[in-house]
Amino acid sequence: MKHLSEQEKTTFTGILSDLIAIPSVKGEPEKDAPYGKHPKQALTYFLERASSDGFITENVGNKAGFVQWGTKGPLVAVLGHLDVVPEGSNWNTDAFTLTSDDKTFYGRGVVDDKGPVVSAYMAMLRFKENHPDPDYRVRLIVGTDEEHGSSCMARYCETEELPDIGFTPDAEFPCIFAEKGIYQMHFEAIPDGKFTLHGGNAANMVPPYCECIDLITNKGICTKGVQAHASHPDLGINAIDLMLDKIDPSLLSSSPLLLLMKKYFSKESSTPFSSFFGSDTSGSMTTNVGIVDISTDHAGLHVDIRFPVTLDAIDVRKRLDEIASEYGVRVVDDSVQPPLFKDKESKQISVLSDIYNSCCESFAFLPEEAEAREREISKTAEPIAIGGGTYARTMPNIVAFGPQLPWAKDQCHQANESILKENLYLLVPMYEEALEKLGEIVSGN
């Protein structure tokens, strides 16, 4: 394994710093910027940088784009995204400035997914140098709407070539064979005008802040939680959930949305929505109330649901309709992503799992991770199932591969998002090897 040279590290840090500085959170559509100006800015920067480095590049409707090396043969792809979730609160540094100390990078996107995209790009640079005329093509496909349903990849699939094989560096190690289905449901009701309540920025984030104003007394209260990814709601503390215990009971009882939440989606729920369904090899259902928006003329509640791979989305929707009718609220179907299930014994998953197993002992770790790390490296890692949704489900022949380590705290969507520098650097030779090995599979070498 060839580790990064000091020059490569400098190049890596420069690209990552430039990308982190672009606050590529989805915004209002503008001319030639369907997801707002900042996601487009990130895409434009990345493609221009790749073009200057000699790659073939293409902008796909200002929603996605790709960087390619090679002009013939099968297509090996890496899928990553340049959009990020909002910064949230409780940061110790500027979320959109790449900050570092001796060991760690900090910034929104260093893990999800700008850091791994840069690792894949550096692997592409190495591949380009070592293969001036390869017999297969490597393509890094980047999107700018992953955090809000991946319509960017849907746009790519409309007109562009689909890969023969590939991976997305936007999940966990060792390699992922199953991803739960995702239902992001929006409930609406008629407000009573007695109070306003606002919390959360995205359905797929555990909200860290919630505020309620009693319009009768003109008094306000707020709650503070701990931000986390909705696929792991247990790692956060939901500020909207906390509000249920602080809000005046008379206001709570006057809101169908909050009563629905308290009964079915609260941590202290008497009838958890997940209890209606069983579990399978991918785990149990999880739910997260990510956004509440109640004003004098509007009342909405957004819930993120991750359901097992053997469960039909139709059955989930049927039950959602039932609980909504119980409280007289309306269900607005925001989006559903079907589960993903791959053969654990395929060459693709075996190759990627082998790469991880050969490298896992080389990853840096924090002192508090030592015991968990020892348990993990003492055994051969097997493919896993996750609750998160990745680009692997947006097109065929793709599986998720890293960068989250099994012993490390999940940093996605959290305040002070961070990753150890050496671990981000280590992804480069790993992804370089993945390009080589996957290319051998599809080219028959």
N, C-alpha and C positions, 0 to 999 in steps of 0.2 A: 504494500500500500504506500503510495507516494503522498506524503503530507504536503500541505501548502507551504510554498516558499514565502519569505517575508514580502516579496513583491506581490505575490498573489493575495496575501492577506491585506496589503494596502489597497489593491484593486477591489477586493471584496468589500472592505469597509467603506470605500468611497461610493460604490454603487448602492450599498445598503443605506448609507447616510442620506444620499440623495432621495431614495425612495421613501424612507421614513419621514422625511421633511415634507412630503406631499400628503396632506390630510385626506386621503382618498376614501372618505365616507360617502355613501350614496347621498346625492342631493337632488334638487329639483332639475328636471330635464331642461336642457338648453339646446340651441341650434348646434348640431353635430356633436352633442354631448348628452346622450340619452340617460346617463346616470348622474349628471351634474359635471361641473367643470373639473373637480379634483380627480375622480376616477379616470377621466380622459387624460388629464395631465400626467398621471402615473403611467398610463399606457403609452402615450406619446414619448415620454422620456425613455421608457424601456426599449421601445422599438428603435428609436433614434440611436441609443447607445449600442444596441446590437448591430445595427446597420454600419455604424462607424467601426465596429470590430470585424466587419467582413461577412456577416451572416446574411442570408436571404430573410427578408422580413415582410410581413403583410398585416395591415390593419383591417380587421373584419368589422365594419360598421361602427367603429368607435366603441364597440362593446367588448371585443376580444382581439387578439392578435397572435401571431406566431413568429418564432425565430427558428430558422432551419439551417442545417448543414447537410450537404449531400443532395444529389439531383436524380438518383435512380434507386430502384429496389424498394423493398418493403419500408413501411413507416413505423419507427419507434418514437413514441411521444411521452413527454412529461407534461402534466397539467398542473398549473398553479394559479393563484389569484393575487391581484394587486390591490383589491379593495379591502378595507378594514372596517371593523365596528367602531362606533364612537368611543372616545377616550374614557368616558365615564368620570368618576371622581376618585379621590384619595391617591392620586399620583404624587410621588416624591420628586419627580422630574417632569420636564415638558414631554408629554406623550409623543409629540411629533418632532422631537429632536433625538437623534441617535446618541445615547449617552452610554458611557462605558467606564468600568474600573479595570483593574488588572485582569479580572477573570470573566466579567459578565457584560453583555449587551442589554440595554434597556430601550424600550420604545414600542409604540403601538404597531404591531406587525412583525416584530423580530422573530416571532414564532409562527404567527398566523396571518399571512403566509409569505410575507416579503422576504424574510430571512431564508427560508428553504428555497424560494424561487431564485434568489441570488446564488445559493449553493448549486442548484441545478444549472444555472447559467455558467458558473465557473467550470462545472463538469463539461458543459458543452464546449467551452473554450479549449479545454484539454483535448476533448475528442476531435475538435477541428484541427488542432495542431498535430495530433498523432495519426489522423486519417485524412489526408489531403483529397482523396477520391474514394470514399467508402462505397461498398456495394449495397448499402442500405442507408436510409435517411433518418436523421434524428431531428425532432421538432419539439421545441418548448412552446406550449400553447398557454397563453395567459389570458385570464378573464378579469372582469371588473364588477361583477355582480354576484359573487359567490355567497356573500353574507345575506342576500335577500332573494334566494331562490334559483340562482345560477342561470338566469335567462341569457346571460352572455354566452354560455356554452350551447344553449339551444340555438342561438343565432349562428354560432360557428358551425353546428351540425347541419344547418340549412343549406350551406353552400360549399363547405370545405371538406377535404378528404378526412375520413376517419382512420385512426391508427390501427395497425395490425397488432400492436402490443404496446404496453406502457404502464406508467404508474403516476400517482399524484403524491407529492411530498407535503401532505396537508392533514396528517392524522397521527398515527401511532406506530411504533415498532412492536413486534418484528415485521408483520405483514398482516393485512386485514382481509379476511375472506367473507365477512358478513357485516352489513350496516343496517341498523334498524330503519324502519320507515319513519317518515317525519310528516306530521300533520301540524301546520300552523293555522290555528283557528281563531277567527275574530267574532266575538259576540257583541251585539249591539242592543241597547234598550233606550227607552225614553226617560230622561232624567227628571227628578222631581224638583230641581232648582233650589234645594236646601243647602247644597254644598258643592265644592269642586274638589277633585282628587286627581293628582297626576303623578305618575311614576313610571320609570323605565324608558329605554330608548329603542330597544329591539326585542322582538319576541324570543330570539335565541340567546338572550343574555339574562342571567339572574340580576334583577334590578337592585342597585345599591342605594337608591334614594326614592322617597315618596313623600308627597306633601298634600295635606288636606286642609281646606279652609271652610269653616262653618259660616255660611252666608247669613245666618240668623243672628249669631253672636259676633260675627266678624273676627273670630279667633282661629288661629291656624296651628297645626301640629305637623311635625315631620318625623320620619323614621329613616334610619340609616342601616343598610345591610352590607353584605360583602358580595361583590361582583364575581360571577363565574360563568362558564359556558352552560347553556341549557341542556347539553347532553350529559352534564354532571351536576345537576342542581344541588346535590348533597354537598358539593364543595363550596357553595355560597350560602348567603343568608338573604332571603328575599324580603326587601324592604316593603313591598306591597303586602306581603303576608303579615309582616309585623304590624302594619297599619290596622289590620282587622282587630287587634287587641287594644288599640289605642283610640280608635274612633268612637265617638259617642254612640251607644247602642241604638238610639233612636234614628240616627243617620244610617247606620248599617242596615237596620230593618226596613228602611225606606228604599233601599237600592237592590233591585233584583240581581244586578250583576255581582255585587259584593256578596249577596246571600248565596248565589250559585258558586262563587269562588270558595266561600267558607265551607260549604258542604262537600264540594268535589275536588278542589284544587289547592286547598290550604294544607300546610304541614300538619296541622291539627285536625284535618278533615275527619268527619264522622263516617263518611263514605268515600274514600279516595277513588277517583275515576279509574285509576290503574287496577283497583280491586275487581273490576268487572272482567278482567282479562288475565290469562295465564302467561307463563314465560316459556322460553325455548332456548335453543343453543346460543341465541344472541342476547339472552337476558330478559329482564322484566320491563314493562312499560314505565317510562318516567314522564312527568309533566312539569311545566314551568310557566307561571304567569309572568310574562315579560313586560307587558305594557298595560297600564290602566289610564284612561283619559276620560274623566267625567267633568263636564262643564254645565252651564245652564241650558245649553241647547243640544248637547251631544253626550252620549255615554258609550264607551267602547272598552272591551277587554280582549287582550291578545294572549293566547295560550299556545305554548310549544309542546307538542306531544311526540315522544319517540316510542314507536311500537315494535314488538318482536317481528322477525322476518316471516314467520308462518301465519301471522295475523293479517286478514284482509282489511284494507283501508275502508272498504264499504261498511264493515261491521263497526269500525271505530266511528265513522260518520253517523251511522244509525243511532248509536248510543249518545253521541253528542247532540243530535236532534232531540232525543228523548229528554235529556236533562235540561236543555234549553227551553223546551215547551213547558216543563215543570215550573219555570219561573217567568214564563211569558216573554222571553228574550229572543232575539233573532240571531241566527247563525249566518255569518258571512264566510264563505269558503275561500280563504286566502291562498293556500297552496298545499299540495300533498306530493311528497316524494316517495315512491314505492321503495320497499326494502331492496337491498342488494345481497345476492348470495352467490359465491364462487366455489369452485371445486378446490378444496384444500390440497389435493394431491397434484394439481396441475404443475407443469414445468415452470410456468411464470411465477407462481407463488413459492414453489420450492427454491428457485434460484434466488429470489429476493430474501427469503427466510435464511438461506445459507449465507448470503452476504452479511446480513445482520448478525448472525451467530458468530461469524468469523471476526467481527469488529466490536462486539458489544463490550468486551473487557477494556477496549481502548477509550471508551467515553469517560470524560471527566465527571466528577460527582461532588456533591456537597457533603460535609461531615455528617449531617443528619440523615443523609440518604444511604450511608454505608451499609447498614444492616439489610435494608430492603434490596440494595444492589447485590449483595452477596448471595441472597436467596435466588435472585433472578439469574445471575451468571453461573450458578452451580448446576443449572439444568439447561437442556437444549430448548430454546424458545420455539413455541408452536404458533401458527397463525391464530389470530384472535378475531372476535366480533366486537363491534363498538356501537354506541348510541349516536355518535356523531354522523353527520352527512358530509360526504366528500364529493369531489368532482368524479370519482370513480363511477358514480351512477349516472353521469351525464352522457356517456358514450360507451360503446362496447370495448372490451379487451383492456380495460384499465383497472388496476387495484391500488389501494392506498398503501404507502410505504414511508413511515416516519413522519415527523421527526421526534414526536413525544416518546420519552423513554419510560419503560414500565415502572421504574423506581422513583421517578421525578414527579414533582407537583405539576399538575396541568396549569399552564400559563395562558391558554387561549381565552380571550375576552376579559382577562382580569386586569385590575390596576397594576401598574409597575410590571407589565409584561416583560419577561426577560428570558435569556438563554445563555448558558456558558459559552464563551467564545470558541473554545476548542471543540465543543460539540457541534457547533454550526460549521466550523471549518472541516470537521471530520466527515460531514455529509458529502463534501465535494468528491473525495476519492471513492466513497461508497456509491454515489450516484453515477460517477464515471464508470465504475465496474458494472453497475446495473445497465447502463446504455450498451456496454460491450456484450454482456451475457444475454440480454433480451434480443439484441441484434443477431446473435448467433442462433437463437431459437427460430426467428422468423426467416433468416436468410439461409438456414440449413448448413451453416459452417460448423 
